[in-house]
Structures are given as structure tokens and as C-alpha cells.
Amino acid sequence: MAVEKVGEKYRCNICGNEVTVTEAGGGTLVCCGVDMEKFE
């Protein structure tokens, strides 16, 4: 899933790592070799 805006939150379904976007530059976030999933 492509990063679209500041403030979005993403989680790794494998290890549970969570990320909050502070600067949107496009692309996707990857952790443990798979794309991270956006959550609310």
C-alpha cells in the first residue's frame, strides 16, 4: 500500500512493528520482507 499523507499509521502483521508517517514521499513501507498494512 502506497504512503499517501502524514499521520497515516502502518503495522507489520509478522512482528507487530508500528510506524506513523512524518513525511510522505510515496512508495511503500516494508517490514519482515512484506508490505506493512495501514490501520486506524
N, CA, C and O atoms as a GROMACS GRO file, in nm:
protein
  160
    1MET      N    1   0.085  -0.118   0.000
    1MET     CA    2   0.000   0.000   0.000
    1MET      C    3   0.090   0.124   0.000
    1MET      O    4   0.183   0.134   0.080
    2ALA      N    5   0.062   0.216  -0.088
    2ALA     CA    6   0.145   0.336  -0.102
    2ALA      C    7   0.115   0.438   0.009
    2ALA      O    8   0.000   0.461   0.045
    3VAL      N    9   0.221   0.498   0.061
    3VAL     CA   10   0.209   0.604   0.162
    3VAL      C   11   0.152   0.728   0.092
    3VAL      O   12   0.205   0.771  -0.010
    4GLU      N   13   0.044   0.784   0.148
    4GLU     CA   14  -0.022   0.897   0.084
    4GLU      C   15  -0.010   1.028   0.160
    4GLU      O   16   0.002   1.134   0.098
    5LYS      N   17  -0.014   1.024   0.296
    5LYS     CA   18  -0.011   1.150   0.369
    5LYS      C   19   0.047   1.135   0.510
    5LYS      O   20   0.052   1.024   0.565
    6VAL      N   21   0.090   1.246   0.566
    6VAL     CA   22   0.144   1.250   0.701
    6VAL      C   23   0.035   1.209   0.801
    6VAL      O   24  -0.081   1.248   0.786
    7GLY      N   25   0.074   1.132   0.901
    7GLY     CA   26  -0.020   1.090   1.005
    7GLY      C   27  -0.074   0.950   0.986
    7GLY      O   28  -0.133   0.895   1.080
    8GLU      N   29  -0.058   0.891   0.869
    8GLU     CA   30  -0.105   0.754   0.848
    8GLU      C   31  -0.026   0.660   0.938
    8GLU      O   32   0.090   0.687   0.970
    9LYS      N   33  -0.089   0.550   0.979
    9LYS     CA   34  -0.024   0.452   1.065
    9LYS      C   35  -0.023   0.318   0.995
    9LYS      O   36  -0.121   0.276   0.932
   10TYR      N   37   0.091   0.251   1.007
   10TYR     CA   38   0.109   0.121   0.944
   10TYR      C   39   0.161   0.021   1.045
   10TYR      O   40   0.232   0.057   1.138
   11ARG      N   41   0.124  -0.108   1.027
   11ARG     CA   42   0.164  -0.214   1.118
   11ARG      C   43   0.213  -0.334   1.037
   11ARG      O   44   0.159  -0.366   0.932
   12CYS      N   45   0.317  -0.400   1.090
   12CYS     CA   46   0.367  -0.523   1.032
   12CYS      C   47   0.286  -0.639   1.090
   12CYS      O   48   0.278  -0.653   1.212
   13ASN      N   49   0.227  -0.721   1.005
   13ASN     CA   50   0.147  -0.834   1.053
   13ASN      C   51   0.232  -0.950   1.100
   13ASN      O   52   0.180  -1.046   1.156
   14ILE      N   53   0.364  -0.944   1.079
   14ILE     CA   54   0.452  -1.052   1.123
   14ILE      C   55   0.509  -1.024   1.262
   14ILE      O   56   0.497  -1.107   1.352
   15CYS      N   57   0.573  -0.907   1.280
   15CYS     CA   58   0.640  -0.878   1.408
   15CYS      C   59   0.565  -0.776   1.494
   15CYS      O   60   0.598  -0.761   1.612
   16GLY      N   61   0.466  -0.706   1.439
   16GLY     CA   62   0.388  -0.611   1.516
   16GLY      C   63   0.445  -0.469   1.519
   16GLY      O   64   0.390  -0.382   1.585
   17ASN      N   65   0.556  -0.446   1.448
   17ASN     CA   66   0.616  -0.313   1.441
   17ASN      C   67   0.513  -0.213   1.388
   17ASN      O   68   0.442  -0.243   1.293
   18GLU      N   69   0.505  -0.094   1.450
   18GLU     CA   70   0.412   0.010   1.407
   18GLU      C   71   0.488   0.136   1.367
   18GLU      O   72   0.587   0.171   1.430
   19VAL      N   73   0.440   0.204   1.262
   19VAL     CA   74   0.505   0.323   1.208
   19VAL      C   75   0.400   0.430   1.186
   19VAL      O   76   0.291   0.401   1.136
   20THR      N   77   0.431   0.556   1.223
   20THR     CA   78   0.348   0.670   1.191
   20THR      C   79   0.425   0.756   1.092
   20THR      O   80   0.540   0.790   1.117
   21VAL      N   81   0.361   0.791   0.980
   21VAL     CA   82   0.427   0.869   0.875
   21VAL      C   83   0.447   1.013   0.920
   21VAL      O   84   0.352   1.079   0.963
   22THR      N   85   0.571   1.062   0.912
   22THR     CA   86   0.601   1.200   0.947
   22THR      C   87   0.636   1.283   0.824
   22THR      O   88   0.632   1.406   0.829
   23GLU      N   89   0.670   1.214   0.714
   23GLU     CA   90   0.698   1.283   0.588
   23GLU      C   91   0.661   1.189   0.474
   23GLU      O   92   0.724   1.084   0.456
   24ALA      N   93   0.559   1.226   0.397
   24ALA     CA   94   0.511   1.140   0.288
   24ALA      C   95   0.595   1.163   0.164
   24ALA      O   96   0.609   1.275   0.116
   25GLY      N   97   0.650   1.054   0.112
   25GLY     CA   98   0.733   1.064  -0.007
   25GLY      C   99   0.693   0.962  -0.112
   25GLY      O  100   0.764   0.942  -0.210
   26GLY      N  101   0.579   0.898  -0.092
   26GLY     CA  102   0.535   0.796  -0.186
   26GLY      C  103   0.600   0.663  -0.153
   26GLY      O  104   0.664   0.650  -0.049
   27GLY      N  105   0.584   0.567  -0.238
   27GLY     CA  106   0.641   0.435  -0.215
   27GLY      C  107   0.562   0.355  -0.113
   27GLY      O  108   0.453   0.395  -0.072
   28THR      N  109   0.618   0.242  -0.073
   28THR     CA  110   0.552   0.156   0.024
   28THR      C  111   0.644   0.131   0.142
   28THR      O  112   0.766   0.143   0.129
   29LEU      N  113   0.587   0.097   0.256
   29LEU     CA  114   0.665   0.061   0.374
   29LEU      C  115   0.673  -0.090   0.382
   29LEU      O  116   0.572  -0.159   0.368
   30VAL      N  117   0.794  -0.143   0.404
   30VAL     CA  118   0.816  -0.287   0.409
   30VAL      C  119   0.884  -0.324   0.539
   30VAL      O  120   0.977  -0.256   0.583
   31CYS      N  121   0.837  -0.431   0.602
   31CYS     CA  122   0.896  -0.484   0.724
   31CYS      C  123   0.890  -0.637   0.716
   31CYS      O  124   0.790  -0.692   0.668
   32CYS      N  125   0.992  -0.705   0.762
   32CYS     CA  126   0.997  -0.851   0.758
   32CYS      C  127   0.977  -0.906   0.617
   32CYS      O  128   0.929  -1.018   0.600
   33GLY      N  129   1.012  -0.826   0.516
   33GLY     CA  130   1.004  -0.871   0.378
   33GLY      C  131   0.867  -0.859   0.313
   33GLY      O  132   0.849  -0.901   0.198
   34VAL      N  133   0.768  -0.802   0.384
   34VAL     CA  134   0.634  -0.786   0.327
   34VAL      C  135   0.586  -0.641   0.348
   34VAL      O  136   0.633  -0.572   0.438
   35ASP      N  137   0.492  -0.596   0.264
   35ASP     CA  138   0.435  -0.462   0.278
   35ASP      C  139   0.362  -0.451   0.411
   35ASP      O  140   0.293  -0.543   0.454
   36MET      N  141   0.378  -0.334   0.476
   36MET     CA  142   0.306  -0.308   0.600
   36MET      C  143   0.162  -0.271   0.568
   36MET      O  144   0.132  -0.222   0.459
   37GLU      N  145   0.071  -0.295   0.663
   37GLU     CA  146  -0.072  -0.271   0.643
   37GLU      C  147  -0.116  -0.146   0.718
   37GLU      O  148  -0.080  -0.127   0.834
   38LYS      N  149  -0.193  -0.061   0.650
   38LYS     CA  150  -0.243   0.063   0.713
   38LYS      C  151  -0.353   0.028   0.812
   38LYS      O  152  -0.437  -0.058   0.786
   39PHE      N  153  -0.351   0.098   0.929
   39PHE     CA  154  -0.458   0.080   1.028
   39PHE      C  155  -0.496   0.214   1.086
   39PHE      O  156  -0.424   0.312   1.069
   40GLU      N  157  -0.609   0.219   1.153
   40GLU     CA  158  -0.661   0.344   1.212
   40GLU      C  159  -0.609   0.363   1.351
   40GLU      O  160  -0.642   0.462   1.416
   0.00000   0.00000   0.00000
